[in-house]
Amino acid sequence: MKILLLYYTGTYNTRFLSNRLKARFVNEGHEVDLYEINPLKIEPLDYSKYDLLGLGYPIYGFNAPWPFLKFVRKQKFPKGLKTFIYKNSGETYSANDASSKGLVKKLKKDGAVVSNEYHFIMPYNIHFRFEDDLIREMIEMDDKLLDILLYEVTGNIPNIKKYRFIDRFITQMVSIQFAGGDINSFFYRVDKTKCVKCGICVKNCPTQNIAYNKKGNIKFKHNCLMCMRCSLNCPKDAIRIGFLEGWRVNGPYDLEKISKNPLPERIINEDTKGFFKCYVKTYRDIENRHKEIFGI
């Protein structure tokens, strides 16, 4: 098949997943194109040459990011085009299921066939930092889910959830990124005692929301996606993120390096409590389905 993976990424988790997914498809003999959405360049794409379309995104506040949705809404998908969704977040609460509702609605309106949907676990770029051993274990689970995705999608085995009313209601009520980023950006600050004016935040901001002023200091405009790319990747931990400062995480995750680390002793298990308890069922479901398909 000829496959297109169309995705948006904030702090590069979805890019990491997309590259791994591409490698899986290519290894099975398929031809794969990657298209990373640029919020500043919304252009119509030609989908007629593809047999399969995968749409990937990080979940922000139980919703798909607005630049991803904005891009998708400007597209015209061919009738009958087979599509699947792969999304990721730092937690696996059921409210995340309905983050795809607007995307599915658009695809079905155009006549595309939405047959499969998968939720991958990736480390937070806000709230708190994930330890490398936990991330290594998460990547192992994600690899098993990639096995399942490849098997089901290429085998024409549907796998998509019906979104519960309560989950659809939550996504509607908690869609903070649509306005919250622009408002919160009024309170972004740079610690001048730490900033070395390396320009990484200016260069990497997906909406060009960060610039130098006439005095050569960092200035924030008000077109923020709340992707946290600037605060996570600042080499001097100099960026303060307004109302969300207490949740700031600094220092990018080297996912490629972590993925090559030895697997640690099992961290998430049936006795796991607290925040990570939501992973228990997710891990169990992945492992049971993987064993059902592959026997291991």
C-alpha positions in Angstrom: 0.0 0.0 0.0 0.9 3.6 -0.3 0.4 5.3 3.0 0.4 8.9 4.3 1.0 9.6 8.0 -0.3 13.1 8.6 0.5 14.4 12.1 1.0 17.4 14.4 3.7 17.4 17.1 4.3 19.7 20.0 7.4 18.5 21.9 8.1 15.8 19.3 6.4 12.8 21.0 4.1 12.3 18.0 7.1 12.7 15.6 8.8 9.9 17.5 5.7 7.7 17.2 5.2 8.5 13.6 8.8 7.6 12.7 8.4 4.2 14.5 5.1 3.6 12.8 6.6 4.4 9.4 9.5 2.0 10.0 6.9 -0.8 10.9 5.0 -0.3 7.7 8.1 0.0 5.5 9.4 -3.2 7.0 6.2 -4.9 5.8 6.9 -3.7 2.2 4.6 -0.6 2.2 5.5 2.9 0.9 5.1 5.6 3.5 5.1 9.4 3.3 5.3 11.6 6.5 3.7 15.0 6.6 4.3 17.1 9.8 1.7 19.8 10.0 3.0 23.4 10.2 0.4 25.7 11.9 1.6 28.6 9.7 1.2 26.7 6.4 -2.3 25.3 5.9 -2.3 23.8 2.4 -4.6 21.3 0.6 -3.0 17.9 0.1 -3.6 15.4 -2.7 -4.9 12.2 -0.9 -6.0 10.5 -4.1 -2.7 8.7 -4.5 -2.9 7.0 -1.1 -4.5 3.8 -0.1 -4.4 4.5 3.6 -4.2 7.6 5.8 -3.0 7.7 9.4 -3.7 10.9 11.4 -1.6 11.4 14.6 -1.7 14.0 17.3 -0.9 14.7 21.0 -3.9 15.1 23.3 -4.1 18.6 25.0 -6.7 18.9 27.7 -8.7 15.9 26.5 -8.8 17.4 23.0 -6.9 17.3 19.7 -4.7 20.5 19.3 -6.5 23.3 17.5 -3.8 23.7 14.8 -4.2 20.0 13.9 -8.0 20.3 13.8 -7.7 23.6 11.8 -5.5 21.9 9.2 -7.8 18.9 8.9 -10.9 21.0 8.5 -9.3 22.7 5.5 -8.7 19.4 3.7 -10.9 17.5 1.4 -10.6 13.7 1.9 -11.6 11.4 -0.9 -14.7 9.3 -0.5 -13.9 5.8 0.7 -10.3 6.6 1.8 -9.4 4.3 4.6 -8.1 6.1 7.6 -6.9 5.4 11.2 -6.1 7.6 14.2 -3.1 7.3 16.5 -2.9 9.7 19.4 -0.9 10.0 22.6 -1.0 11.5 26.1 0.6 11.1 29.5 -2.5 9.5 31.0 -5.1 7.0 29.8 -8.3 8.4 31.3 -11.4 7.5 29.2 -12.1 11.2 28.6 -9.1 11.1 26.1 -11.1 8.7 23.9 -13.4 11.5 22.7 -10.6 13.8 21.8 -11.1 12.5 18.3 -14.8 13.3 18.0 -14.2 16.4 15.8 -11.7 14.6 13.6 -14.0 11.6 13.1 -16.9 13.9 12.3 -14.9 15.7 9.6 -13.6 12.5 8.0 -17.1 10.9 7.9 -18.6 14.1 6.5 -16.2 13.8 3.5 -17.0 10.1 3.1 -13.7 8.7 4.4 -13.8 5.4 6.3 -12.5 5.7 9.9 -11.8 2.1 10.9 -9.3 2.1 13.7 -8.1 4.3 16.6 -5.2 3.8 19.0 -4.1 5.7 22.2 -0.3 5.6 22.9 1.3 6.6 26.2 4.0 9.2 26.1 5.7 11.3 28.8 4.3 14.6 30.0 5.8 17.9 28.9 3.9 19.6 31.8 2.7 18.7 35.3 5.7 16.6 36.3 8.7 14.9 34.8 8.7 11.2 33.9 11.6 9.0 35.0 13.6 7.3 32.2 12.9 3.8 33.4 9.1 4.5 33.3 9.4 5.9 29.8 11.4 2.8 28.7 8.5 0.7 29.9 6.0 2.9 28.2 7.9 2.6 24.9 7.8 -1.2 25.3 4.0 -1.0 25.7 3.8 1.4 22.7 5.8 -1.0 20.6 3.3 -3.8 21.4 0.5 -1.4 20.5 2.2 -0.6 17.2 2.3 -4.4 16.5 -1.4 -4.5 17.1 -2.1 -1.4 15.0 -0.1 -2.9 12.0 -1.9 -6.2 12.3 -5.4 -4.8 12.5 -5.1 -2.0 10.0 -3.4 -4.0 7.3 -5.7 -7.0 8.1 -8.8 -4.8 7.8 -9.8 -5.6 11.4 -11.8 -2.6 12.8 -10.9 -1.2 16.2 -12.6 2.0 17.2 -14.5 3.0 20.3 -17.9 4.6 20.7 -17.4 7.7 22.7 -19.4 7.9 25.9 -21.6 11.0 26.5 -19.6 11.8 29.7 -16.3 11.8 27.8 -17.7 13.9 25.0 -19.0 16.4 27.6 -15.6 16.5 29.4 -13.7 17.3 26.1 -16.1 20.1 25.4 -15.8 21.6 28.9 -12.0 21.2 29.2 -10.9 22.5 25.7 -8.6 24.9 27.4 -6.0 25.2 24.6 -8.3 26.9 22.2 -8.1 30.2 24.2 -6.0 29.4 27.2 -2.7 29.6 25.4 -3.3 33.1 24.1 -4.4 34.4 27.5 -1.6 32.7 29.4 1.0 34.0 27.1 0.5 37.5 28.5 2.1 36.1 31.7 5.1 34.3 30.1 8.4 35.6 31.2 12.1 35.0 30.7 14.6 35.0 33.6 17.2 37.4 32.3 19.8 36.0 34.8 19.6 32.6 33.1 18.8 33.4 29.5 21.9 33.3 27.2 19.9 34.4 24.1 20.7 31.1 22.2 17.5 31.6 20.1 16.3 28.0 20.4 12.8 29.1 21.6 12.6 31.7 18.9 13.6 29.3 16.2 11.5 26.3 17.3 8.2 28.0 18.2 5.6 26.5 15.8 3.6 29.7 15.5 6.5 32.2 15.6 5.1 33.5 18.9 8.5 34.2 20.3 10.8 36.9 19.0 13.5 39.3 20.0 12.5 42.9 20.8 14.5 46.0 19.8 16.6 45.6 23.0 17.5 42.1 22.0 15.4 40.5 24.7 12.9 37.7 24.3 9.3 38.8 23.7 6.2 36.7 23.7 3.3 37.5 21.4 -0.2 36.1 21.9 -0.6 33.2 19.5 0.4 30.4 21.8 -0.5 26.7 21.4 0.5 25.7 24.9 2.6 23.0 23.3 5.4 23.7 25.9 8.1 23.3 23.3 9.8 26.5 24.5 9.9 25.7 28.3 10.7 22.0 27.9 13.6 22.6 25.5 15.2 25.7 27.0 18.8 24.7 27.8 19.0 27.1 30.8 15.5 26.6 32.2 14.9 30.3 31.8 11.3 30.4 30.6 8.4 31.0 33.0 5.0 29.9 31.8 2.5 32.1 33.6 -0.4 30.4 35.4 1.1 27.0 34.6 4.5 27.7 36.2 3.9 25.2 39.0 3.5 22.5 36.3 6.6 23.5 34.3 8.9 20.6 33.1 12.3 21.4 31.7 14.7 19.3 29.8 13.7 17.3 26.6 13.3 13.5 26.7 15.8 11.7 24.5 13.3 9.1 23.4 15.6 7.4 20.9 18.3 6.9 23.5 15.8 5.8 26.2 14.2 3.3 23.7 17.6 1.5 23.5 18.0 1.2 27.3 17.6 -2.2 28.9 14.1 -2.9 30.1 13.8 -2.2 33.9 12.1 -4.4 36.4 8.4 -4.0 35.9 7.3 -0.6 37.3 3.5 -0.5 36.5 1.8 -3.6 38.0 -1.5 -4.7 39.4 -0.7 -3.1 42.7 0.1 0.4 41.3 -1.7 3.2 43.1 -2.2 6.9 42.6 -1.8 8.7 39.3 -0.3 5.8 37.4 -3.1 3.5 38.4 -4.8 4.4 35.1 -1.9 2.6 33.3 -2.8 -0.7 34.8 -5.8 -1.4 32.7 -4.1 0.1 29.6 -1.1 -2.2 30.0 -3.4 -5.2 30.6 -5.5 -4.5 27.6 -2.5 -4.1 25.3 -0.8 -7.2 26.6 -3.9 -9.4 26.4 -4.6 -8.3 22.8 -1.0 -8.7 21.8 -0.9 -12.2 23.3 -4.2 -13.0 21.5 -2.8 -12.1 18.2 0.8 -13.1 18.4 0.8 -15.6 21.3 3.5 -13.7 23.2 
